[in-house]
Amino acid sequence: MSWDKLTVEQQQQVEHQLSILKRGAAEIVPEEALKIKIMKAVVTGTPLKVKLGLDPSAPDIHIGHTVVLHKLRQFQDLGHEVQLIIGDFTGRIGDPTGKSETRKQLSEEDVKHNAQTYQTQLAKVLDLNKTSFYYNSTWLGELRFDDVLRLAGKVTVARMLERDDFAKRYAANQPIHVHEFFYPLMQGYDSVSLESDIELGGTDQTFNILMGRTLQGAYEIKEGQVAILMPLLEGLDGVQKMSKSLRNYIGIDEQPNDIFGKTMSIPDTLMLKYFELTTALSNEEIEELRQGLAAGTIHPRDAKLRLAKLYVEMYHGVEAAEEAEQHFITVFQKRGLPDDIEEVNLDSSDLEAGSLSIIKLLVSLSLHASNGEARRSVEQGAVKINEQKLTDIHAQITPVDGDILQVGKRKFVRIKLS
């Protein structure tokens, strides 16, 4: 399709879509093909089929996961179709990407439960009325063994060993089981079955997503899907990828005050990246922020307050966002105490001669799960009682009704003796 044959209005539509869809992308393969696909969609009025595959092995979504979800939402807002694949078949194997050993296979029951949890959380970003859900067991479970052999014959072992994790395990003489080679083949076959135009994923999924393009060519499906690869979002430490295991994450199902407080701890250098990749702000608004921060007319703290409030509004609503903002301002900016401190009962019979060690008190009030955690908090100066910092791990506390114990910046309890 020739650019010159498009009307001026059609050219403007294509440029508009490209400016939105290219925003924040780490790589588009091949980029020219994306432009051609959008041109065809604009001219014919036929929406593009945009695919995202989910391996439902860890259904708790955090802000890092929403990078690809927001890109999907941009496609939806531009009139395109979203194909969301729940990998109930591939999930039984588990994607070996980045792993140094074979993944434990999930049971069918685990996969189904996780898939249902995913759908509830996805509704906070995607328009589910414009989302088609598929389970890839629908087509993968129907393949006969001769179909599997034909699929395996489309790709060489040498090509599989181009994957970084496989190559490293092979060089280190670590086992690679044959079924692991089938994960990228099955993910690619999803694109064959659905004739996807676009596939989204993080840069750590590059090999798997390009496999879809390879297999579509081998099966003579269209002109091959375009891969849009999104960057991996650094977590609150500003260094490593956001991850629950590293405890540097913001979960979208966390309490509003926790989301707000965590967002305020994002490094200033990453703030624009968070805005760009994980919010629905327009390109123009992002540019205004960029220029304001560079010129000093917007203070980083104020921009971060805007981001924190936006996150809470997105995942808990406007009212919760207002309350979380007020809570943060009261507790952290004015150094006051929140109005809604949880009251926790403390059995007076647990007191020894009317007192209790600070370590045991923290555990008894469920502020820490173990003595070790409580000890570290005290040593780090993170514990206060009635706004007075405690640093002596051997301190004996004589609690009375109404005492307020604080751990870190966000945990408060009011003691109620019983």
C-alpha positions in Angstrom: 0.0 0.0 0.0 1.4 3.4 -1.0 1.5 6.3 1.3 0.9 8.7 -1.6 -2.5 7.1 -2.3 -3.8 8.0 1.1 -5.9 11.1 1.6 -4.4 13.9 3.8 -7.0 13.0 6.5 -5.9 9.3 6.3 -2.3 10.2 6.5 -3.0 12.3 9.6 -4.8 9.4 11.2 -1.9 7.1 10.6 0.6 9.6 12.0 -1.6 10.1 15.1 -1.8 6.4 15.8 1.9 5.9 15.3 2.8 8.7 17.7 0.7 7.0 20.4 1.7 3.4 19.7 5.4 4.0 19.4 5.5 5.9 22.7 7.7 4.2 25.2 8.4 1.2 23.1 11.9 -0.3 23.4 11.8 -1.9 19.9 9.3 -2.5 17.1 10.2 -5.4 14.8 9.9 -4.5 11.9 8.9 -0.9 12.4 8.0 -0.2 8.8 5.5 -3.1 8.9 3.6 -1.5 11.8 3.1 1.6 9.7 1.8 -0.5 6.7 -0.6 -2.4 9.0 -2.0 0.8 10.4 -2.3 2.3 6.9 -4.4 -0.7 5.8 -6.5 -0.5 8.9 -7.2 3.2 8.4 -8.1 2.7 4.7 -10.2 -0.4 5.0 -11.7 0.3 8.4 -10.6 -3.2 9.5 -9.2 -3.2 13.1 -5.8 -4.8 13.8 -5.7 -7.9 16.0 -3.4 -7.2 18.9 -2.2 -10.1 21.0 -0.9 -10.5 24.5 -0.2 -13.9 26.1 -0.3 -14.4 29.8 1.2 -17.3 31.6 -1.0 -17.5 34.6 1.6 -18.7 37.1 1.6 -15.5 39.3 -1.7 -13.6 39.2 -0.8 -10.7 41.4 -0.4 -7.8 39.0 1.9 -4.9 39.9 2.7 -1.6 38.2 5.5 -3.2 36.2 3.0 -5.6 34.6 0.8 -2.8 33.5 3.3 -1.4 31.0 2.0 -3.8 28.3 -1.6 -3.5 29.5 -1.5 0.3 29.0 -0.1 -0.2 25.5 -3.0 -2.6 24.8 -5.5 0.0 26.1 -4.0 2.5 23.6 -4.8 0.1 20.8 -8.3 -0.3 22.1 -8.9 3.4 22.3 -7.7 3.7 18.7 -10.4 1.1 17.6 -8.3 -2.1 17.4 -9.1 -5.5 18.8 -7.3 -7.1 21.7 -6.7 -10.8 21.8 -5.8 -11.7 25.3 -4.6 -15.3 25.6 -4.7 -17.1 29.0 -2.0 -19.7 28.6 -3.8 -22.5 30.4 -1.9 -25.0 28.2 1.5 -23.3 28.1 1.2 -22.5 31.8 1.4 -26.2 32.6 5.0 -26.0 31.3 6.0 -22.5 32.5 8.0 -20.1 30.5 11.7 -20.9 31.1 12.8 -17.4 30.2 15.5 -16.1 32.5 15.6 -19.4 34.5 18.6 -21.5 35.1 16.6 -24.7 35.6 13.4 -26.4 34.5 10.2 -24.8 35.8 7.9 -26.9 37.9 4.7 -27.7 36.0 1.4 -26.2 37.2 -1.7 -28.3 37.7 -4.7 -27.6 35.6 -6.6 -26.4 38.7 -3.9 -23.9 39.6 -3.8 -22.5 36.1 -7.6 -22.1 36.0 -7.7 -20.3 39.4 -4.9 -18.0 38.4 -6.5 -17.2 35.1 -9.7 -16.1 36.9 -7.8 -13.8 39.2 -6.0 -12.3 36.2 -9.3 -11.3 34.6 -10.5 -9.4 37.6 -7.3 -7.4 37.8 -7.0 -6.8 34.1 -10.4 -5.0 34.2 -8.7 -2.2 36.1 -6.7 -1.2 32.9 -8.4 -2.8 29.9 -11.9 -2.3 28.6 -13.1 -5.9 28.9 -16.0 -5.2 26.5 -13.4 -4.7 23.8 -11.2 -7.6 24.8 -11.5 -11.1 23.4 -10.3 -13.8 25.9 -8.9 -17.1 24.7 -7.6 -20.2 26.4 -4.8 -21.7 24.2 -5.8 -25.2 25.3 -8.6 -24.7 22.7 -6.2 -25.3 19.8 -3.1 -26.7 21.4 -5.0 -29.4 23.2 -6.5 -30.5 19.9 -3.2 -31.0 18.1 -2.4 -34.6 17.2 1.1 -36.0 17.5 1.7 -35.6 13.7 0.6 -32.0 14.1 3.2 -31.5 16.9 5.9 -33.1 14.7 5.1 -30.7 11.9 5.3 -27.8 14.3 8.6 -29.0 15.7 9.9 -29.3 12.2 9.5 -25.6 11.5 12.5 -24.6 13.8 16.0 -26.0 14.3 17.7 -26.8 17.6 20.4 -24.2 16.6 17.7 -21.5 16.4 16.4 -22.5 19.9 19.9 -22.3 21.3 20.0 -18.6 20.2 17.8 -17.9 23.2 20.1 -16.5 25.9 18.9 -18.7 28.8 19.1 -21.9 26.8 22.5 -21.0 25.5 23.8 -20.4 29.0 22.4 -23.6 30.4 23.8 -25.6 27.4 27.3 -24.1 27.9 27.1 -24.8 31.6 26.1 -28.4 31.0 22.8 -27.8 32.9 19.8 -29.9 31.8 17.4 -28.5 29.2 14.4 -30.8 28.8 12.8 -31.2 25.3 9.4 -30.0 26.5 11.0 -26.6 27.3 11.7 -26.0 23.6 8.0 -26.3 23.0 7.1 -23.2 25.1 8.2 -20.7 22.4 6.7 -23.0 19.7 3.4 -23.0 21.4 3.4 -19.3 22.1 4.2 -18.8 18.4 1.5 -21.2 17.3 -1.0 -19.1 19.3 -0.3 -16.3 16.7 -0.8 -18.8 13.9 -4.2 -19.9 15.2 -5.5 -16.4 15.8 -3.8 -14.8 12.8 -2.6 -11.9 15.0 -1.3 -8.7 13.5 0.6 -7.4 16.5 2.0 -9.1 19.6 3.1 -7.2 22.7 5.5 -8.2 25.4 8.5 -7.1 27.5 12.0 -7.2 26.1 12.6 -10.4 28.0 10.0 -12.0 25.7 11.7 -11.0 22.4 12.6 -14.5 21.3 9.1 -15.9 22.0 7.3 -13.1 20.3 9.5 -13.2 17.2 8.9 -17.0 17.1 5.2 -16.1 16.3 6.3 -14.1 13.3 8.6 -17.0 12.2 5.8 -19.6 12.5 3.2 -17.4 10.8 5.6 -17.2 7.8 6.1 -21.0 7.9 2.4 -21.6 7.9 1.9 -18.9 5.3 -0.3 -16.7 7.5 -0.6 -13.1 6.3 2.6 -11.1 6.2 3.7 -11.9 9.7 2.9 -10.2 13.0 4.8 -7.1 14.2 6.5 -7.4 17.6 6.2 -4.4 19.9 8.6 -4.9 22.8 8.2 -2.8 25.9 11.0 -1.9 28.3 11.1 -3.6 31.8 10.2 -1.1 34.5 12.7 -0.6 37.3 11.2 -1.0 40.8 11.3 1.3 43.8 15.0 0.7 44.3 15.6 2.3 40.9 17.9 -0.5 39.8 16.4 -3.9 39.4 13.2 -4.9 37.5 10.1 -4.4 39.6 9.4 -7.7 41.3 7.4 -9.0 44.3 10.3 -11.3 45.2 12.6 -8.2 45.4 10.0 -6.3 47.4 10.5 -3.2 45.1 7.0 -3.3 43.7 3.7 -1.4 43.8 0.8 -3.8 43.6 -2.4 -2.6 42.0 -4.5 -4.4 44.6 -2.6 -2.9 47.6 -4.4 -0.6 49.9 -4.7 3.1 48.7 -2.4 4.5 51.4 0.3 1.9 50.6 0.1 2.6 46.8 0.4 6.3 47.5 3.2 6.0 50.0 5.2 3.6 47.8 4.8 5.9 44.7 6.3 8.8 46.7 9.4 6.7 47.2 10.1 6.3 43.4 13.5 7.8 42.4 13.1 11.2 40.8 15.1 10.0 37.8 12.5 7.3 37.0 9.3 9.4 37.5 8.8 10.4 33.8 9.3 6.8 32.8 6.5 5.7 35.2 4.2 8.4 33.8 5.0 7.5 30.2 4.7 3.7 30.6 2.0 3.2 33.2 -0.5 6.0 32.9 -3.0 7.2 30.3 -1.7 10.7 30.2 -1.4 12.1 26.7 1.8 12.7 24.9 1.3 16.4 25.2 0.8 16.2 29.0 4.0 14.0 29.3 5.9 16.6 27.3 4.6 19.4 29.6 5.8 17.5 32.6 9.2 16.8 31.0 9.7 20.5 30.2 8.4 21.7 33.5 10.8 19.4 35.5 13.7 20.4 33.3 13.0 24.1 33.7 12.3 23.8 37.4 8.8 25.2 37.1 7.4 21.8 38.4 8.9 20.4 41.6 9.6 16.7 41.5 7.7 16.2 44.7 4.6 17.8 43.1 4.9 15.6 40.0 5.2 12.6 42.2 2.1 13.6 44.2 0.2 13.7 41.0 1.5 10.3 40.0 0.6 8.7 43.4 -2.9 10.2 43.3 -3.4 9.1 39.7 -2.4 5.5 40.6 -4.9 5.3 43.5 -7.6 6.8 41.4 -7.0 4.3 38.6 -7.1 1.3 40.9 -9.4 2.4 43.8 -11.4 5.4 42.6 -11.5 9.2 43.0 -12.6 9.2 46.6 -9.9 6.8 47.7 -7.3 8.9 45.9 -8.4 12.1 47.8 -8.3 10.3 51.1 -4.8 8.8 50.4 -3.5 12.2 49.4 -4.8 13.7 52.6 -3.4 10.8 54.7 0.1 11.3 53.1 0.1 15.1 53.6 -1.1 14.7 57.3 1.4 11.9 58.2 4.5 12.7 56.2 4.4 16.4 55.2 2.8 17.8 58.4 4.3 15.0 60.6 1.0 14.4 62.2 -0.8 11.2 62.9 -3.6 9.7 60.7 -7.1 9.9 61.8 -7.9 6.2 61.1 -5.3 4.4 63.2 -6.3 0.7 63.6 -7.0 -0.3 67.2 -5.4 -3.6 68.2 -6.2 -5.5 71.4 -3.3 -6.5 73.6 -4.1 -9.2 76.2 -2.8 -7.8 79.6 -2.1 -11.3 80.7 0.7 -11.4 78.2 2.5 -8.7 80.1 5.2 -9.8 82.5 5.1 -7.6 85.7 3.1 -5.1 83.6 5.7 -4.7 80.8 6.8 -6.4 77.7 10.0 -6.3 75.6 9.7 -4.1 72.5 10.5 -7.1 70.3 7.6 -9.2 71.8 5.3 -6.2 71.7 5.8 -5.7 67.9 5.2 -9.3 67.2 2.1 -9.5 69.6 0.6 -6.5 67.7 1.3 -8.3 64.3 3.5 -5.4 63.2 6.1 -7.9 62.5 5.9 -11.7 61.8 9.1 -12.7 63.7 11.4 -11.5 66.4 14.2 -11.2 63.8 12.2 -8.7 61.7 11.2 -6.7 64.8 14.8 -6.6 66.0 16.0 -5.2 62.7 13.3 -2.5 62.7 14.3 -1.3 66.1 18.0 -1.4 65.2 17.3 0.7 62.0 15.4 3.3 64.0 12.1 2.5 62.3 10.0 2.1 65.5 8.3 4.8 67.5 5.9 4.8 70.4 3.9 7.9 70.9 6.2 9.6 68.3 9.3 8.8 70.3 11.9 6.8 68.4 13.1 3.5 70.0 16.6 2.1 69.2 17.2 -0.2 72.2 16.3 -3.8 71.3 16.2 -4.7 75.0 13.8 -1.9 75.9 10.9 -2.9 78.2 7.6 -1.2 77.4 4.7 -0.7 79.9 1.8 -0.2 77.5 -1.3 1.7 78.4 -4.6 2.2 76.6 -4.2 4.6 73.7 -0.5 4.2 73.1 0.4 4.6 69.4 3.1 2.3 68.0 4.5 3.1 64.6 6.8 1.0 62.3 8.3 2.7 59.3 6.3 5.4 57.5 3.0 3.6 57.0 2.2 1.2 59.8 0.3 2.6 62.8 -1.6 0.8 65.6 -3.4 2.1 68.7 -3.1 -0.2 71.7 -6.3 -1.4 73.5 -5.6 -3.4 76.6 -8.0 -6.2 77.3 
